[in-house]
């Protein structure tokens, strides 16, 4: 699924395998931050040749946490429970 350049990427529309650019847009950090997390061993990724890196959307969610919409709905469901 090819993402239109003028429409923002969301967790729902993002493919299961992401480029560094797509991953950075999802977690709203600079692309260099994604590369840094990969280089530090915090974010698993697969390298295809010298310039192509792919990241699993599931790994991105695990490392950076749930998307804001999911966190908000989970907090609303658990509000008031001890």
N, C-alpha and C positions, 0 to 999 in steps of 0.2 A: 504494500500500500504506500503510494508516494504522497507525501505531505505537500500541500500547496504552500508556496513560499510566503504568501501574504496572510495565511490563516495560522493562528497560534497552535502549537502542538499541545495536546492535553493527554492525561493518562489514558483516557478512553480511546483517543484516536491514534495514539502512538503505536508503532509496530512492536512486536515482541523483542526484536533485535534492533538496537539503536546505534546511530553514529554518535561520536562525541558531541557534535553540534546539537543533535536532538536531545541527548541526555542533559546537556547544559541548559537547554531551554526548559526542560521539564522541572529541573530542580532549581532553576533560576540562579545559577552561578556561572561565572565566566568559563569558557571552554578550557582554558588553562587550569582551572580548578578541577575539572574532570580528569584531565591528563595527570595532574598532580596526585589525585586520589588513586589513579591506576598505578602510577610509578611508585607510590608509597605502599602499595599492596592492600589498600583499603577497599578498592573497587575492582572486582574481577573483570577482566576483559580478554578478548581474543584478538591477536594481531595477525593480519593477513598482509604479509609483505612489510615494507618499511613504513608505509604511510596509512594503511587502513586498519582501523581499530573498531571493533564492535562490542557493544555492551548489552547484556540481557536486561530487559525492563524489570524483571523480577529481582535481579541483583541490585539494580539502582534503587528500587523500593526498599529493599532490605537494608542497604547501607545508609540511605538518606531518610528513611522513615516513610510513613504513609503520606499520601497526598493530603493536602489541607482539607479537601472536601470530606474524605474518609475520616480524618481525625475529628472534624467537627461533628459528624453524625455519630461517631462512636462516643464522643464525650457527652452528647445530648442523651444517648441511650443509657449511659452509666451515671448520669447526674443524680446525685442524692443517694447513691448506693454506697455502702461502706464495705 
